[in-house]
Amino acid sequence: MSTKNQQPAKSTITRNVADLDKETGNVYESVAILGKRANQISVQIKEELTEKLKEFEVSGENLEEVYENREQIEMSKLYERMPKPGAIAIQEMIDGKIYSEADATRPQ
């Protein structure tokens, strides 16, 4: 899954914590789920970036060529501007894209 298609906030938004329990019925459970999802997203983004940066690995090039690689700099800046994993996780919860194992056992 790529995070590029999502549109969570890129800056800090104040949220009402009481609204986070709408899906789970428990704000603490919601925060725990959001934390786990944010960690998953963070790992995914790191793996994605690592794969893309492998294209820029150098072997035997001089140091000046490494510092002048504009494509690598632009790619790094793109990832720096991306929304934080926590913001993505919250947006996914708001959009109903997150579910927990407890959801499967919870009575409808």
Beta strands, then each sheet from edge to edge (+ up, - down):
end
